[in-house]
């Protein structure tokens, strides 16, 4: 099976050699959501020709579209109008229909529109997301222990919160003192303040809630600005030869900060959820205002 058993990379420059990435970009469609989409379709067991709906997250829609194409299912997606050209092209190639919703309504606006048409696949089996995350956590634990390593902190962004919760649950069983860090855009501190605003980190806090986040597992949240996330995305390409999505780069920003706080003997792991190859056409955030006083 091509999905799963993705490799771990130790960054050489970013984070002074103390940041490790679980590279979900090695999945068939270069996203963690390949795992989720496959599991959802296996759970649903839909006959050929069935109408399927997905919404909100571009990478999830791409992964579901690939599964639907292979299983001869008819997919319709709803995404915010800031969805990249690359995501739109991928959905078109796999035969999915796409409806765009206003940017200022975010991913939640896309999901609301999809619900008006019927059930959304990823919302039909919410437990599947947690099951997949637990499997990923066990996979990561086995890989690290096989190399006689350890994990001092694990960092990831949050959509529903399922991935961070499931992975952390498994990691804490192996390393009880591990620090779990939830990353959120500075503009949209949903996790600790419940405030959602439009931002330029597609996939991170896409709506006003993180319904599947187990907050008892999270040690702290870390805010990352759009500018810092985009700059880290560029750094990872130039300095490490790794092309990640803006949301995944935000997690690396947080991981590097943790290393600076903890010192050179720590081991911080971050989840590289998506490739950056579907981000090229996205509009970067405005340059920060500089004071000349």
TAJO-V235452 format. One record per residue. RES is the residue in one letter. SS is DSSP state (H for helix, E for strand, C for the rest). OMEGA is omega in radians with two decimals (NA if undefined). Layout:
# TAJO-V235452
res:RES ss:SS omega:OMEGA
res:RES ss:SS omega:OMEGA
This chain:
# TAJO-V235452
res:X ss:C omega:-3.06
res:X ss:C omega:-3.08
res:X ss:C omega:3.13
res:X ss:C omega:-3.12
res:X ss:C omega:3.13
res:X ss:C omega:-3.03
res:X ss:C omega:3.06
res:X ss:E omega:3.10
res:X ss:E omega:3.02
res:X ss:E omega:-3.14
res:X ss:C omega:-3.05
res:X ss:C omega:-3.07
res:X ss:C omega:3.11
res:X ss:C omega:3.14
res:X ss:C omega:3.04
res:X ss:C omega:3.09
res:X ss:C omega:-3.10
res:X ss:C omega:-3.14
res:X ss:E omega:-3.14
res:X ss:E omega:-3.12
res:X ss:E omega:2.95
res:X ss:E omega:-2.92
res:X ss:E omega:3.05
res:X ss:H omega:3.07
res:X ss:H omega:3.09
res:X ss:H omega:3.03
res:X ss:C omega:-3.05
res:X ss:C omega:3.12
res:X ss:C omega:3.00
res:X ss:C omega:3.14
res:X ss:E omega:3.03
res:X ss:C omega:-3.05
res:X ss:H omega:2.94
res:X ss:H omega:3.12
res:X ss:H omega:-3.07
res:X ss:H omega:-3.10
res:X ss:H omega:3.12
res:X ss:H omega:-3.12
res:X ss:H omega:3.12
res:X ss:H omega:-3.12
res:X ss:H omega:3.07
res:X ss:H omega:3.13
res:X ss:H omega:-3.06
res:X ss:H omega:-3.14
res:X ss:C omega:-3.06
res:X ss:C omega:3.10
res:X ss:C omega:3.13
res:X ss:C omega:3.10
res:X ss:C omega:-3.13
res:X ss:C omega:3.07
res:X ss:E omega:-3.13
res:X ss:E omega:3.10
res:X ss:E omega:3.03
res:X ss:E omega:-3.03
res:X ss:E omega:2.89
res:X ss:C omega:-3.03
res:X ss:C omega:-3.08
res:X ss:H omega:-3.13
res:X ss:H omega:3.09
res:X ss:H omega:3.13
res:X ss:H omega:3.12
res:X ss:H omega:-3.13
res:X ss:H omega:3.10
res:X ss:H omega:3.13
res:X ss:H omega:3.11
res:X ss:H omega:3.12
res:X ss:H omega:-3.13
res:X ss:H omega:3.10
res:X ss:H omega:-3.12
res:X ss:H omega:-3.08
res:X ss:H omega:3.13
res:X ss:C omega:3.06
res:X ss:C omega:-3.10
res:X ss:E omega:-3.03
res:X ss:E omega:2.95
res:X ss:E omega:-3.10
res:X ss:E omega:3.02
res:X ss:E omega:-3.14
res:X ss:E omega:3.02
res:X ss:E omega:-3.07
res:X ss:C omega:3.06
res:X ss:C omega:3.08
res:X ss:C omega:-3.05
res:X ss:C omega:3.09
res:X ss:H omega:-3.12
res:X ss:H omega:3.09
res:X ss:H omega:3.14
res:X ss:H omega:-3.14
res:X ss:H omega:3.13
res:X ss:H omega:3.13
res:X ss:H omega:3.12
res:X ss:H omega:-3.12
res:X ss:H omega:-3.13
res:X ss:C omega:3.03
res:X ss:C omega:3.13
res:X ss:C omega:3.01
res:X ss:E omega:-3.08
res:X ss:E omega:3.01
res:X ss:E omega:-3.13
res:X ss:E omega:-3.13
res:X ss:E omega:-3.05
res:X ss:C omega:-3.11
res:X ss:H omega:-3.05
res:X ss:H omega:3.04
res:X ss:H omega:3.08
res:X ss:H omega:-3.14
res:X ss:H omega:-3.14
res:X ss:H omega:3.08
res:X ss:H omega:3.10
res:X ss:H omega:3.14
res:X ss:H omega:3.10
res:X ss:H omega:3.11
res:X ss:H omega:3.14
res:X ss:H omega:-3.13
res:X ss:H omega:3.09
res:X ss:H omega:3.13
res:X ss:H omega:-3.12
res:X ss:C omega:-3.10
res:X ss:C omega:3.08
res:X ss:C omega:-3.01
res:X ss:H omega:-3.05
res:X ss:H omega:3.10
res:X ss:H omega:-3.12
res:X ss:H omega:-3.13
res:X ss:C omega:-3.07
res:X ss:H omega:-3.13
res:X ss:H omega:-3.12
res:X ss:H omega:3.13
res:X ss:H omega:-3.14
res:X ss:H omega:3.11
res:X ss:H omega:3.13
res:X ss:H omega:3.14
res:X ss:H omega:3.08
res:X ss:H omega:3.10
res:X ss:H omega:3.10
res:X ss:H omega:3.12
res:X ss:H omega:3.12
res:X ss:H omega:3.11
res:X ss:H omega:3.13
res:X ss:H omega:3.12
res:X ss:H omega:-3.12
res:X ss:H omega:-3.14
res:X ss:H omega:-3.09
res:X ss:H omega:-3.13
res:X ss:H omega:3.10
res:X ss:H omega:3.09
res:X ss:C omega:-3.14
res:X ss:C omega:3.13
res:X ss:C omega:3.11
res:X ss:C omega:3.06
res:X ss:C omega:3.12
res:X ss:C omega:3.13
res:X ss:E omega:3.08
res:X ss:E omega:-3.02
res:X ss:E omega:3.06
res:X ss:E omega:3.00
res:X ss:E omega:-3.09
res:X ss:C omega:2.92
res:X ss:C omega:2.98
res:X ss:C omega:-3.06
res:X ss:C omega:-3.08
res:X ss:H omega:-3.07
res:X ss:H omega:-3.14
res:X ss:H omega:-3.10
res:X ss:H omega:-3.11
res:X ss:H omega:-3.14
res:X ss:H omega:-3.13
res:X ss:H omega:3.12
res:X ss:H omega:3.13
res:X ss:H omega:-3.11
res:X ss:H omega:3.14
res:X ss:H omega:3.07
res:X ss:H omega:3.14
res:X ss:H omega:-3.12
res:X ss:C omega:-3.00
res:X ss:C omega:-3.08
res:X ss:C omega:-3.12
res:X ss:C omega:3.09
res:X ss:E omega:3.11
res:X ss:E omega:-3.04
res:X ss:E omega:3.07
res:X ss:E omega:-3.09
res:X ss:E omega:3.09
res:X ss:E omega:3.07
res:X ss:E omega:3.12
res:X ss:C omega:-3.12
res:X ss:C omega:-2.96
res:X ss:C omega:-3.08
res:X ss:C omega:-3.06
res:X ss:H omega:-2.96
res:X ss:H omega:-3.07
res:X ss:H omega:-3.14
res:X ss:H omega:3.12
res:X ss:C omega:-3.11
res:X ss:C omega:3.08
res:X ss:C omega:3.02
res:X ss:C omega:3.10
res:X ss:C omega:-3.13
res:X ss:C omega:-3.05
res:X ss:C omega:3.06
res:X ss:C omega:-3.06
res:X ss:C omega:3.14
res:X ss:C omega:3.10
res:X ss:C omega:-3.09
res:X ss:C omega:-3.07
res:X ss:C omega:-3.13
res:X ss:C omega:-3.03
res:X ss:C omega:-3.14
res:X ss:C omega:2.96
res:X ss:C omega:-2.87
res:X ss:C omega:-3.07
res:X ss:C omega:3.14
res:X ss:C omega:3.04
res:X ss:C omega:-3.03
res:X ss:H omega:3.10
res:X ss:H omega:-3.14
res:X ss:H omega:-3.03
res:X ss:C omega:-3.14
res:X ss:C omega:-3.09
res:X ss:E omega:2.97
res:X ss:E omega:3.07
res:X ss:E omega:3.11
res:X ss:E omega:3.09
res:X ss:E omega:3.14
res:X ss:C omega:3.07
res:X ss:H omega:-3.12
res:X ss:H omega:3.14
res:X ss:H omega:3.13
res:X ss:H omega:3.13
res:X ss:H omega:3.11
res:X ss:H omega:3.10
res:X ss:H omega:3.08
res:X ss:H omega:3.12
res:X ss:H omega:3.13
res:X ss:H omega:-3.12
res:X ss:H omega:3.08
res:X ss:H omega:-3.08
res:X ss:H omega:-2.97
res:X ss:H omega:-3.07
res:X ss:H omega:-3.10
res:X ss:C omega:-3.13
res:X ss:C omega:-3.11
res:X ss:C omega:-3.11
res:X ss:E omega:3.03
res:X ss:C omega:3.12
res:X ss:H omega:-3.14
res:X ss:H omega:3.11
res:X ss:H omega:3.10
res:X ss:H omega:3.08
res:X ss:H omega:3.09
res:X ss:H omega:3.11
res:X ss:H omega:3.04
res:X ss:H omega:-3.13
res:X ss:H omega:3.13
res:X ss:H omega:3.12
res:X ss:H omega:3.08
res:X ss:H omega:3.12
res:X ss:H omega:3.11
res:X ss:H omega:3.13
res:X ss:H omega:3.11
res:X ss:H omega:-2.96
res:X ss:H omega:-3.11
res:X ss:C omega:-2.92
res:X ss:C omega:-3.11
res:X ss:C omega:-3.06
res:X ss:C omega:3.09
res:X ss:C omega:-3.09
res:X ss:E omega:3.14
res:X ss:E omega:3.10
res:X ss:E omega:-3.14
res:X ss:E omega:3.04
res:X ss:E omega:-2.95
res:X ss:C omega:-2.99
res:X ss:E omega:2.99
res:X ss:E omega:3.03
res:X ss:C omega:-3.09
res:X ss:C omega:3.08
res:X ss:C omega:-3.11
res:X ss:C omega:-2.97
res:X ss:C omega:-3.06
res:X ss:C omega:-3.14
res:X ss:C omega:3.12
res:X ss:C omega:-3.13
res:X ss:C omega:3.10
res:X ss:C omega:3.09
res:X ss:C omega:3.09
res:X ss:C omega:-3.14
res:X ss:C omega:3.12
res:X ss:C omega:3.12
res:X ss:C omega:3.13
res:X ss:C omega:-3.14
res:X ss:C omega:-3.14
res:X ss:C omega:NA
